Amino acid sequence: VFWEGDFVGVVPPALRHYTADTPAPYYVVAGYAAGLDELEIPKSQDVEKAAEKVYAQVVDGGGLVKIRYVDRYVDKGEVVDRMVKVLLYLLEGLAGGTATRRVVEAADDESDVLRLTVNRLCAKWPTPRCAFYIQLARYYERAVDHIRELYLSESQPEMWAALLEAARELAEIHERRTVDHIAKFLSTAASKRFHVMQKAKSEIAMLHAVRVVDYMENSAEVYLDMAIYDLAGKKPTLGEAEARIKQQR
């Protein structure tokens, strides 16, 4: 049994299991995202590396290995919150000149796994807000992907500072999620996009920088969807209910 607000869901307590015929690492990743409990698969080094990436346990059974998946998170919102923090940490390091290539790659890898984790939690425990969480996870992952590519093509403090400012505004929206605040961010998205275009020193850098802003804008749109969804389902207080009854009389 699981729930979200007034929603209550029930899933059978059966073990979710699959057996793969070939030792392809993408089976391990797909099994994690699909919400499996266990995966049996032919043994290989690539399979073991993929299992390590998604924090799964590997039990050697001879020719086959058993992948046992572990849930490090159970709250979808907590996973998205972590993705926001990774984005901020990465841009703060780049703007401050302290982020190394290893830091950039680590942030990219973590964002990949966190996106898969949201998919996993929604496959195991589908709730009404899953539609929002899956979109947010995808947009944050793609934003970090483009930051990685931007880092490889160009590294200048002014660009990172502009992206960090936008990310901090988005992080405020993540925390507060008020309609007016989100609308303000969306109304300035075009100017943010133009701003980073001016900072870019090459066409490829401009492409990646604009895509980062695009994904931030996409995320803000999802936050607006969530805010309206929450407001529409909000139960009236006793005073509000009494006022509505009086209006109807």
Accessible surface in RSA format (square Angstrom, percent):
REM  Atomic radii and reference values for relative SASA: ProtOr
REM  Chains: A
REM  Algorithm: Lee & Richards
REM  Probe-radius: 1.40
REM  Slices: 20
REM RES _ NUM      All-atoms   Total-Side   Main-Chain    Non-polar    All polar
REM                ABS   REL    ABS   REL    ABS   REL    ABS   REL    ABS   REL
RES VAL A   1   118.10  77.7  68.18  61.7  49.92 120.3  68.24  59.3  49.86 135.2
RES PHE A   2    23.95  12.0  21.27  13.2   2.68   7.0  23.95  14.5   0.00   0.0
RES TRP A   3   174.65  70.1 152.64  73.9  22.01  51.7 122.21  65.2  52.44  85.1
RES GLU A   4    30.46  17.5  21.52  16.3   8.94  21.3  19.22  37.2  11.24   9.2
RES GLY A   5    67.30  83.0   0.00   N/A  67.30  83.0  38.55 105.8  28.75  64.4
RES ASP A   6   114.92  80.5  81.55  81.2  33.38  78.9  42.35  99.7  72.57  72.4
RES PHE A   7    75.44  37.7  66.81  41.4   8.63  22.5  73.34  44.5   2.11   6.0
RES VAL A   8    95.28  62.7  69.89  63.3  25.40  61.2  69.89  60.7  25.40  68.9
RES GLY A   9     7.79   9.6   0.00   N/A   7.79   9.6   7.79  21.4   0.00   0.0
RES VAL A  10   114.30  75.2  84.31  76.3  29.99  72.3  84.31  73.3  29.99  81.3
RES VAL A  11    59.21  39.0  50.09  45.3   9.12  22.0  50.22  43.6   8.99  24.4
RES PRO A  12   105.19  76.7  89.45  81.5  15.73  57.2  95.49  78.8   9.69  60.3
RES PRO A  13   143.59 104.7 103.80  94.6  39.80 144.7 117.54  97.0  26.05 161.9
RES ALA A  14    72.64  66.8  51.42  79.4  21.22  48.3  61.93  87.2  10.71  28.4
RES LEU A  15   112.34  62.6  83.72  59.9  28.63  72.0  86.23  60.6  26.12  70.3
RES ARG A  16   108.86  45.7 103.45  52.7   5.41  12.9  37.50  51.2  71.36  43.3
RES HIS A  17    79.18  43.3  50.78  35.3  28.41  72.7  42.77  44.1  36.41  42.4
RES TYR A  18   111.24  51.9 108.29  61.6   2.95   7.7  74.16  55.7  37.08  45.7
RES THR A  19    62.01  44.1  48.20  48.9  13.81  32.9  37.84  50.8  24.17  36.5
RES ALA A  20     2.81   2.6   0.00   0.0   2.81   6.4   1.01   1.4   1.80   4.8
RES ASP A  21   129.74  90.9 104.31 103.8  25.43  60.1  33.53  78.9  96.21  96.0
RES THR A  22    68.04  48.4  67.85  68.8   0.19   0.4  63.93  85.9   4.11   6.2
RES PRO A  23    60.24  43.9  52.31  47.7   7.94  28.9  52.84  43.6   7.41  46.0
RES ALA A  24    14.42  13.3  10.91  16.8   3.51   8.0  14.42  20.3   0.00   0.0
RES PRO A  25    50.07  36.5  50.04  45.6   0.03   0.1  50.07  41.3   0.00   0.0
RES TYR A  26   148.09  69.1 143.35  81.6   4.74  12.3 109.42  82.2  38.66  47.7
RES TYR A  27    67.91  31.7  65.65  37.4   2.26   5.9  26.66  20.0  41.25  50.8
RES VAL A  28     0.00   0.0   0.00   0.0   0.00   0.0   0.00   0.0   0.00   0.0
RES VAL A  29    35.57  23.4  35.57  32.2   0.00   0.0  35.57  30.9   0.00   0.0
RES ALA A  30    56.12  51.6  48.24  74.4   7.89  17.9  54.79  77.2   1.33   3.5
RES GLY A  31     4.29   5.3   0.00   N/A   4.29   5.3   3.85  10.6   0.44   1.0
RES TYR A  32     5.70   2.7   5.70   3.2   0.00   0.0   0.08   0.1   5.62   6.9
RES ALA A  33    18.43  16.9  14.56  22.5   3.86   8.8  14.78  20.8   3.64   9.7
RES ALA A  34    47.01  43.2  37.87  58.4   9.14  20.8  46.04  64.8   0.97   2.6
RES GLY A  35     0.00   0.0   0.00   N/A   0.00   0.0   0.00   0.0   0.00   0.0
RES LEU A  36    22.44  12.5  22.44  16.1   0.00   0.0  22.44  15.8   0.00   0.0
RES ASP A  37    37.04  25.9  34.39  34.2   2.65   6.3   9.46  22.3  27.58  27.5
RES GLU A  38    24.46  14.0  24.46  18.5   0.00   0.0   3.00   5.8  21.47  17.5
RES LEU A  39     0.96   0.5   0.96   0.7   0.00   0.0   0.96   0.7   0.00   0.0
RES GLU A  40    47.77  27.4  47.77  36.1   0.00   0.0   1.05   2.0  46.72  38.1
RES ILE A  41     0.00   0.0   0.00   0.0   0.00   0.0   0.00   0.0   0.00   0.0
RES PRO A  42    28.11  20.5  28.11  25.6   0.00   0.0  28.11  23.2   0.00   0.0
RES LYS A  43    99.82  48.7  78.85  48.4  20.97  49.9  42.39  38.2  57.43  61.2
RES SER A  44    31.98  27.0  20.88  27.9  11.10  25.6  31.90  67.9   0.08   0.1
RES GLN A  45   144.63  80.9 137.44 100.4   7.19  17.1  45.10  96.0  99.53  75.5
RES ASP A  46    78.85  55.2  75.81  75.5   3.05   7.2   8.87  20.9  69.99  69.8
RES VAL A  47     0.00   0.0   0.00   0.0   0.00   0.0   0.00   0.0   0.00   0.0
RES GLU A  48    67.87  39.0  63.36  47.9   4.51  10.7  15.82  30.6  52.05  42.5
RES LYS A  49   137.74  67.2 130.73  80.2   7.02  16.7  81.40  73.3  56.34  60.0
RES ALA A  50     8.88   8.2   3.85   5.9   5.04  11.5   8.46  11.9   0.42   1.1
RES ALA A  51     0.04   0.0   0.04   0.1   0.00   0.0   0.04   0.1   0.00   0.0
RES GLU A  52   130.03  74.7 119.93  90.7  10.10  24.0  47.61  92.1  82.42  67.3
RES LYS A  53    86.54  42.2  73.11  44.9  13.42  32.0  47.30  42.6  39.24  41.8
RES VAL A  54     0.32   0.2   0.00   0.0   0.32   0.8   0.00   0.0   0.32   0.9
RES TYR A  55    96.05  44.8  80.74  45.9  15.31  39.8  61.56  46.3  34.49  42.5
RES ALA A  56    14.43  13.3   0.00   0.0  14.43  32.8   0.32   0.4  14.11  37.4
RES GLN A  57   102.56  57.4  97.24  71.1   5.32  12.7  33.91  72.2  68.65  52.1
RES VAL A  58    57.17  37.6  25.84  23.4  31.33  75.5  25.84  22.4  31.33  85.0
RES VAL A  59    58.98  38.8  55.82  50.5   3.15   7.6  58.60  50.9   0.38   1.0
RES ASP A  60    84.74  59.4  56.74  56.5  28.00  66.2  34.26  80.6  50.49  50.3
RES GLY A  61    60.71  74.9   0.00   N/A  60.71  74.9  33.66  92.4  27.05  60.6
RES GLY A  62    53.08  65.5   0.00   N/A  53.08  65.5  40.64 111.5  12.45  27.9
RES GLY A  63    63.20  77.9   0.00   N/A  63.20  77.9  43.02 118.1  20.18  45.2
RES LEU A  64    71.79  40.0  69.80  49.9   1.99   5.0  69.92  49.1   1.87   5.0
RES VAL A  65     1.23   0.8   0.40   0.4   0.83   2.0   1.23   1.1   0.00   0.0
RES LYS A  66    60.27  29.4  59.15  36.3   1.12   2.7  14.32  12.9  45.95  48.9
RES ILE A  67     0.00   0.0   0.00   0.0   0.00   0.0   0.00   0.0   0.00   0.0
RES ARG A  68    98.46  41.3  98.46  50.2   0.00   0.0  22.94  31.3  75.52  45.8
RES TYR A  69    19.64   9.2   0.00   0.0  19.64  51.1   0.08   0.1  19.55  24.1
RES VAL A  70    56.49  37.2  53.12  48.1   3.38   8.1  56.00  48.7   0.50   1.3
RES ASP A  71    46.93  32.9  20.13  20.0  26.80  63.4  10.37  24.4  36.56  36.5
RES ARG A  72   145.05  60.9 107.87  55.0  37.17  88.5  31.34  42.8 113.70  68.9
RES TYR A  73    46.59  21.8  42.80  24.4   3.79   9.9  25.37  19.1  21.22  26.2
RES VAL A  74   105.54  69.4  90.74  82.1  14.80  35.7  90.74  78.8  14.80  40.1
RES ASP A  75    74.24  52.0  68.70  68.4   5.53  13.1  17.57  41.3  56.67  56.5
RES LYS A  76    19.88   9.7  17.06  10.5   2.82   6.7   2.61   2.3  17.27  18.4
RES GLY A  77    21.36  26.3   0.00   N/A  21.36  26.3  17.80  48.8   3.56   8.0
RES GLU A  78    93.23  53.5  85.77  64.9   7.46  17.8  32.06  62.0  61.17  49.9
RES VAL A  79     0.00   0.0   0.00   0.0   0.00   0.0   0.00   0.0   0.00   0.0
RES VAL A  80     1.48   1.0   1.48   1.3   0.00   0.0   1.48   1.3   0.00   0.0
RES ASP A  81    34.00  23.8  34.00  33.8   0.00   0.0  10.25  24.1  23.75  23.7
RES ARG A  82    92.12  38.7  91.66  46.7   0.46   1.1  16.49  22.5  75.63  45.8
RES MET A  83     1.18   0.6   0.48   0.3   0.70   1.7   0.48   0.4   0.70   0.9
RES VAL A  84     7.02   4.6   7.02   6.4   0.00   0.0   7.02   6.1   0.00   0.0
RES LYS A  85   111.12  54.2 106.75  65.5   4.37  10.4  61.12  55.0  50.01  53.3
RES VAL A  86     6.60   4.3   4.43   4.0   2.17   5.2   6.60   5.7   0.00   0.0
RES LEU A  87     1.90   1.1   1.90   1.4   0.00   0.0   1.90   1.3   0.00   0.0
RES LEU A  88    33.22  18.5  33.22  23.8   0.00   0.0  33.22  23.3   0.00   0.0
RES TYR A  89   142.44  66.5 139.02  79.1   3.42   8.9 100.39  75.4  42.05  51.8
RES LEU A  90     0.05   0.0   0.00   0.0   0.05   0.1   0.05   0.0   0.00   0.0
RES LEU A  91     0.00   0.0   0.00   0.0   0.00   0.0   0.00   0.0   0.00   0.0
RES GLU A  92    73.89  42.4  64.78  49.0   9.11  21.7  19.23  37.2  54.66  44.6
RES GLY A  93    11.49  14.2   0.00   N/A  11.49  14.2  10.97  30.1   0.52   1.2
RES LEU A  94    10.43   5.8   2.96   2.1   7.47  18.8   4.12   2.9   6.31  17.0
RES ALA A  95    28.97  26.6   9.99  15.4  18.98  43.2  10.20  14.4  18.78  49.7
RES GLY A  96    56.54  69.7   0.00   N/A  56.54  69.7  31.65  86.8  24.90  55.8
RES GLY A  97    68.24  84.1   0.00   N/A  68.24  84.1  33.90  93.0  34.33  76.9
RES THR A  98   105.40  75.0  82.88  84.0  22.53  53.7  74.75 100.4  30.65  46.3
RES ALA A  99    16.25  14.9   0.42   0.6  15.83  36.0   2.70   3.8  13.55  35.9
RES THR A 100    76.70  54.6  72.53  73.5   4.17   9.9  71.90  96.6   4.80   7.3
RES ARG A 101   135.78  57.0 133.06  67.8   2.72   6.5  45.12  61.7  90.66  54.9
RES ARG A 102   197.69  83.0 192.76  98.3   4.93  11.7  69.87  95.5 127.82  77.5
RES VAL A 103    41.53  27.3  38.62  35.0   2.91   7.0  40.91  35.5   0.62   1.7
RES VAL A 104     1.00   0.7   1.00   0.9   0.00   0.0   1.00   0.9   0.00   0.0
RES GLU A 105    76.69  44.0  75.82  57.4   0.87   2.1  26.42  51.1  50.26  41.0
RES ALA A 106    57.08  52.5  46.81  72.2  10.27  23.4  53.23  75.0   3.85  10.2
RES ALA A 107     5.81   5.3   1.86   2.9   3.95   9.0   5.13   7.2   0.68   1.8
RES ASP A 108     8.03   5.6   8.03   8.0   0.00   0.0   0.02   0.0   8.01   8.0
RES ASP A 109    78.75  55.2  78.54  78.2   0.21   0.5  21.63  50.9  57.11  57.0
RES GLU A 110    46.80  26.9  43.29  32.7   3.51   8.4  18.40  35.6  28.40  23.2
RES SER A 111     0.86   0.7   0.86   1.1   0.00   0.0   0.04   0.1   0.82   1.1
RES ASP A 112    28.64  20.1  28.45  28.3   0.19   0.5   7.80  18.4  20.83  20.8
RES VAL A 113     7.07   4.6   7.07   6.4   0.00   0.0   7.07   6.1   0.00   0.0
RES LEU A 114     5.98   3.3   5.98   4.3   0.00   0.0   5.98   4.2   0.00   0.0
RES ARG A 115    54.26  22.8  54.26  27.7   0.00   0.0   3.38   4.6  50.89  30.8
RES LEU A 116    12.67   7.1  12.67   9.1   0.00   0.0  12.67   8.9   0.00   0.0
RES THR A 117     4.84   3.4   4.84   4.9   0.00   0.0   2.74   3.7   2.10   3.2
RES VAL A 118     0.00   0.0   0.00   0.0   0.00   0.0   0.00   0.0   0.00   0.0
RES ASN A 119    43.30  29.9  39.04  37.7   4.27  10.3   4.27  10.3  39.04  37.7
RES ARG A 120     1.81   0.8   1.81   0.9   0.00   0.0   0.43   0.6   1.38   0.8
RES LEU A 121     0.34   0.2   0.34   0.2   0.00   0.0   0.34   0.2   0.00   0.0
RES CYS A 122     9.64   7.3   4.70   5.2   4.95  11.6   5.09  12.9   4.55   4.9
RES ALA A 123    45.83  42.1  17.33  26.7  28.50  64.8  29.53  41.6  16.30  43.2
RES LYS A 124    32.13  15.7  25.20  15.5   6.93  16.5  16.08  14.5  16.05  17.1
RES TRP A 125    62.42  25.0  62.42  30.2   0.00   0.0  42.40  22.6  20.02  32.5
RES PRO A 126    68.01  49.6  65.12  59.4   2.89  10.5  65.65  54.2   2.36  14.7
RES THR A 127    13.07   9.3   3.10   3.1   9.97  23.8   6.15   8.3   6.92  10.5
RES PRO A 128    52.95  38.6  28.06  25.6  24.89  90.5  41.74  34.5  11.20  69.6
RES ARG A 129    56.19  23.6  56.19  28.6   0.00   0.0   6.70   9.2  49.49  30.0
RES CYS A 130    11.44   8.7  11.44  12.8   0.00   0.0  11.44  29.0   0.00   0.0
RES ALA A 131    60.77  55.9  48.61  75.0  12.16  27.7  57.31  80.7   3.46   9.2
RES PHE A 132    25.19  12.6  25.19  15.6   0.00   0.0  25.19  15.3   0.00   0.0
RES TYR A 133    30.07  14.0  30.07  17.1   0.00   0.0   7.37   5.5  22.70  28.0
RES ILE A 134    69.66  39.6  69.31  51.6   0.35   0.9  69.31  49.9   0.35   1.0
RES GLN A 135    65.98  36.9  62.57  45.7   3.41   8.1  26.96  57.4  39.02  29.6
RES LEU A 136     0.04   0.0   0.04   0.0   0.00   0.0   0.04   0.0   0.00   0.0
RES ALA A 137     0.11   0.1   0.11   0.2   0.00   0.0   0.11   0.2   0.00   0.0
RES ARG A 138   104.64  43.9 104.64  53.3   0.00   0.0  33.92  46.4  70.72  42.9
RES TYR A 139    51.34  24.0  51.15  29.1   0.19   0.5  17.86  13.4  33.48  41.3
RES TYR A 140     3.23   1.5   3.01   1.7   0.22   0.6   3.18   2.4   0.06   0.1
RES GLU A 141     9.90   5.7   9.90   7.5   0.00   0.0   0.00   0.0   9.90   8.1
RES ARG A 142    64.33  27.0  64.33  32.8   0.00   0.0   4.33   5.9  59.99  36.4
RES ALA A 143     1.70   1.6   1.70   2.6   0.00   0.0   1.70   2.4   0.00   0.0
RES VAL A 144     0.72   0.5   0.72   0.7   0.00   0.0   0.72   0.6   0.00   0.0
RES ASP A 145    15.59  10.9  15.59  15.5   0.00   0.0   4.31  10.2  11.28  11.2
RES HIS A 146    21.75  11.9  21.61  15.0   0.15   0.4  19.52  20.1   2.23   2.6
RES ILE A 147     0.00   0.0   0.00   0.0   0.00   0.0   0.00   0.0   0.00   0.0
RES ARG A 148    63.60  26.7  63.60  32.4   0.00   0.0  15.35  21.0  48.25  29.2
RES GLU A 149    56.28  32.3  54.58  41.3   1.70   4.0  14.45  27.9  41.83  34.2
RES LEU A 150     0.51   0.3   0.51   0.4   0.00   0.0   0.51   0.4   0.00   0.0
RES TYR A 151    48.12  22.5  39.22  22.3   8.91  23.2  17.38  13.1  30.74  37.9
RES LEU A 152    87.36  48.7  51.60  36.9  35.76  89.9  54.74  38.4  32.62  87.8
RES SER A 153    49.33  41.7  12.52  16.7  36.81  84.8  21.46  45.7  27.86  39.0
RES GLU A 154    23.16  13.3  13.15  10.0  10.01  23.8  20.96  40.5   2.21   1.8
RES SER A 155    76.76  64.9  44.46  59.3  32.30  74.4  23.52  50.1  53.25  74.6
RES GLN A 156    21.41  12.0  20.37  14.9   1.04   2.5  13.65  29.1   7.76   5.9
RES PRO A 157    95.45  69.6  94.09  85.8   1.35   4.9  94.49  78.0   0.96   6.0
RES GLU A 158   102.66  58.9  96.97  73.4   5.68  13.5  36.28  70.2  66.38  54.2
RES MET A 159     1.56   0.8   1.56   1.0   0.00   0.0   1.56   1.3   0.00   0.0
RES TRP A 160     2.58   1.0   2.58   1.2   0.00   0.0   2.34   1.2   0.23   0.4
RES ALA A 161    52.92  48.7  46.84  72.3   6.08  13.8  47.80  67.3   5.11  13.5
RES ALA A 162    11.72  10.8   1.35   2.1  10.37  23.6   4.91   6.9   6.81  18.0
RES LEU A 163     0.31   0.2   0.19   0.1   0.13   0.3   0.31   0.2   0.00   0.0
RES LEU A 164    14.13   7.9  14.13  10.1   0.00   0.0  14.13   9.9   0.00   0.0
RES GLU A 165   107.65  61.8 104.90  79.4   2.75   6.6  35.56  68.8  72.09  58.9
RES ALA A 166     3.35   3.1   2.79   4.3   0.56   1.3   2.94   4.1   0.41   1.1
RES ALA A 167     1.39   1.3   0.00   0.0   1.39   3.2   0.00   0.0   1.39   3.7
RES ARG A 168   123.14  51.7 120.59  61.5   2.56   6.1  42.30  57.8  80.84  49.0
RES GLU A 169    54.71  31.4  54.04  40.9   0.66   1.6  26.92  52.1  27.79  22.7
RES LEU A 170     1.54   0.9   1.54   1.1   0.00   0.0   1.54   1.1   0.00   0.0
RES ALA A 171    13.52  12.4  12.76  19.7   0.76   1.7  13.00  18.3   0.52   1.4
RES GLU A 172    84.61  48.6  82.90  62.7   1.71   4.1  29.74  57.5  54.87  44.8
RES ILE A 173     0.32   0.2   0.32   0.2   0.00   0.0   0.32   0.2   0.00   0.0
RES HIS A 174    22.01  12.0  16.37  11.4   5.64  14.4   9.51   9.8  12.50  14.5
RES GLU A 175   128.66  73.9  96.84  73.3  31.82  75.8  41.61  80.5  87.05  71.1
RES ARG A 176   137.51  57.7 114.25  58.2  23.26  55.4  47.34  64.7  90.17  54.7
RES ARG A 177    69.25  29.1  56.70  28.9  12.55  29.9  13.07  17.9  56.19  34.1
RES THR A 178    59.62  42.4  55.07  55.8   4.55  10.8  57.23  76.9   2.39   3.6
RES VAL A 179    52.24  34.4  48.22  43.7   4.03   9.7  48.22  41.9   4.03  10.9
RES ASP A 180   120.56  84.5 111.74 111.2   8.82  20.9  36.73  86.4  83.83  83.6
RES HIS A 181    34.10  18.6  28.75  20.0   5.35  13.7  17.83  18.4  16.27  18.9
RES ILE A 182     0.00   0.0   0.00   0.0   0.00   0.0   0.00   0.0   0.00   0.0
RES ALA A 183    48.22  44.3  41.91  64.7   6.31  14.4  44.61  62.8   3.61   9.6
RES LYS A 184   143.83  70.2 137.77  84.5   6.06  14.4  86.08  77.5  57.75  61.5
RES PHE A 185     6.17   3.1   4.44   2.8   1.72   4.5   5.71   3.5   0.46   1.3
RES LEU A 186    39.88  22.2  27.76  19.9  12.12  30.5  27.93  19.6  11.95  32.2
RES SER A 187    88.11  74.5  49.04  65.4  39.07  90.0  51.18 109.0  36.93  51.7
RES THR A 188    46.99  33.4  45.60  46.2   1.39   3.3  45.80  61.5   1.20   1.8
RES ALA A 189     1.31   1.2   1.31   2.0   0.00   0.0   1.31   1.8   0.00   0.0
RES ALA A 190    67.65  62.2  60.89  94.0   6.76  15.4  61.18  86.2   6.46  17.1
RES SER A 191    68.96  58.3  57.33  76.5  11.64  26.8  52.93 112.7  16.03  22.5
RES LYS A 192    29.64  14.5  25.24  15.5   4.40  10.5  23.83  21.5   5.80   6.2
RES ARG A 193    53.08  22.3  53.08  27.1   0.00   0.0  26.66  36.4  26.42  16.0
RES PHE A 194   117.49  58.8 116.66  72.3   0.83   2.2 117.06  71.0   0.43   1.2
RES HIS A 195    74.45  40.7  73.73  51.2   0.73   1.9  48.93  50.4  25.53  29.7
RES VAL A 196     2.66   1.8   2.66   2.4   0.00   0.0   2.66   2.3   0.00   0.0
RES MET A 197    77.48  40.1  67.27  44.5  10.20  24.3  54.71  46.5  22.76  30.2
RES GLN A 198   117.66  65.8  82.58  60.3  35.08  83.5  31.94  68.0  85.72  65.0
RES LYS A 199    53.37  26.0  48.05  29.5   5.32  12.7  12.55  11.3  40.82  43.5
RES ALA A 200    20.97  19.3   2.03   3.1  18.93  43.1   2.03   2.9  18.93  50.2
RES LYS A 201   160.44  78.3 124.23  76.2  36.20  86.2  86.13  77.5  74.30  79.1
RES SER A 202    48.69  41.1  34.62  46.2  14.07  32.4  45.89  97.7   2.80   3.9
RES GLU A 203   142.23  81.7 130.56  98.8  11.68  27.8  47.17  91.2  95.07  77.6
RES ILE A 204    87.15  49.6  82.22  61.3   4.93  11.9  84.57  60.9   2.58   7.0
RES ALA A 205     0.00   0.0   0.00   0.0   0.00   0.0   0.00   0.0   0.00   0.0
RES MET A 206    61.89  32.0  61.89  41.0   0.00   0.0  46.80  39.8  15.09  20.0
RES LEU A 207    92.79  51.7  88.58  63.4   4.21  10.6  92.79  65.2   0.00   0.0
RES HIS A 208    21.71  11.9  21.71  15.1   0.00   0.0  15.63  16.1   6.08   7.1
RES ALA A 209     0.00   0.0   0.00   0.0   0.00   0.0   0.00   0.0   0.00   0.0
RES VAL A 210    24.11  15.9  24.11  21.8   0.00   0.0  24.11  20.9   0.00   0.0
RES ARG A 211    75.22  31.6  75.22  38.3   0.00   0.0  16.32  22.3  58.91  35.7
RES VAL A 212     0.00   0.0   0.00   0.0   0.00   0.0   0.00   0.0   0.00   0.0
RES VAL A 213     2.79   1.8   2.65   2.4   0.14   0.3   2.65   2.3   0.14   0.4
RES ASP A 214    23.05  16.1  22.83  22.7   0.22   0.5   8.24  19.4  14.81  14.8
RES TYR A 215    25.74  12.0  25.17  14.3   0.57   1.5   8.83   6.6  16.91  20.8
RES MET A 216     2.09   1.1   1.16   0.8   0.92   2.2   2.03   1.7   0.05   0.1
RES GLU A 217    37.34  21.4  37.26  28.2   0.08   0.2   2.00   3.9  35.34  28.9
RES ASN A 218    39.33  27.1  38.77  37.5   0.56   1.4   0.90   2.2  38.43  37.1
RES SER A 219     0.87   0.7   0.87   1.2   0.00   0.0   0.00   0.0   0.87   1.2
RES ALA A 220     0.00   0.0   0.00   0.0   0.00   0.0   0.00   0.0   0.00   0.0
RES GLU A 221    74.78  42.9  74.15  56.1   0.63   1.5  25.23  48.8  49.55  40.5
RES VAL A 222     3.71   2.4   3.71   3.4   0.00   0.0   3.71   3.2   0.00   0.0
RES TYR A 223     0.48   0.2   0.48   0.3   0.00   0.0   0.48   0.4   0.00   0.0
RES LEU A 224    42.13  23.5  42.13  30.1   0.00   0.0  42.13  29.6   0.00   0.0
RES ASP A 225    67.37  47.2  60.48  60.2   6.89  16.3  13.82  32.5  53.56  53.4
RES MET A 226     1.02   0.5   0.94   0.6   0.08   0.2   1.02   0.9   0.00   0.0
RES ALA A 227     5.49   5.0   1.58   2.4   3.91   8.9   5.28   7.4   0.21   0.5
RES ILE A 228    94.27  53.6  93.81  69.9   0.45   1.1  94.01  67.7   0.25   0.7
RES TYR A 229    90.74  42.4  81.81  46.5   8.93  23.2  67.03  50.4  23.70  29.2
RES ASP A 230    43.98  30.8  34.30  34.1   9.69  22.9  26.50  62.4  17.48  17.4
RES LEU A 231   106.22  59.2  91.23  65.3  15.00  37.7  91.76  64.4  14.46  38.9
RES ALA A 232    89.03  81.9  46.05  71.1  42.98  97.8  58.89  82.9  30.14  79.8
RES GLY A 233    57.82  71.3   0.00   N/A  57.82  71.3  36.98 101.5  20.84  46.7
RES LYS A 234   141.33  68.9 116.75  71.6  24.57  58.5  71.05  64.0  70.27  74.9
RES LYS A 235   143.94  70.2 129.99  79.8  13.95  33.2  86.16  77.6  57.78  61.5
RES PRO A 236    56.12  40.9  35.41  32.3  20.70  75.3  38.83  32.1  17.29 107.4
RES THR A 237    79.99  56.9  71.63  72.6   8.36  19.9  72.75  97.7   7.25  11.0
RES LEU A 238   138.78  77.3 126.40  90.4  12.38  31.1 130.58  91.7   8.20  22.1
RES GLY A 239    45.04  55.5   0.00   N/A  45.04  55.5  33.62  92.3  11.42  25.6
RES GLU A 240    85.25  48.9  79.68  60.3   5.57  13.3  34.86  67.4  50.39  41.1
RES ALA A 241    30.95  28.5  28.97  44.7   1.98   4.5  30.62  43.1   0.33   0.9
RES GLU A 242    86.39  49.6  84.76  64.1   1.63   3.9  26.20  50.7  60.19  49.1
RES ALA A 243    48.51  44.6  42.91  66.2   5.60  12.7  47.11  66.3   1.40   3.7
RES ARG A 244   132.14  55.5 132.01  67.3   0.13   0.3  40.08  54.8  92.06  55.8
RES ILE A 245    84.70  48.2  84.48  62.9   0.22   0.5  84.48  60.8   0.22   0.6
RES LYS A 246   146.42  71.4 132.06  81.0  14.36  34.2  76.57  68.9  69.85  74.4
RES GLN A 247   150.24  84.0 116.22  84.9  34.02  81.0  45.63  97.1 104.61  79.3
RES GLN A 248   151.66  84.8 114.17  83.4  37.48  89.2  45.81  97.5 105.85  80.3
RES ARG A 249   219.79  92.3 154.89  79.0  64.91 154.5  91.34 124.8 128.46  77.9
END  Absolute sums over single chains surface
CHAIN  1 A    13392.4      11110.6       2281.7       7511.5       5880.9
END  Absolute sums over all chains
TOTAL         13392.4      11110.6       2281.7       7511.5       5880.9
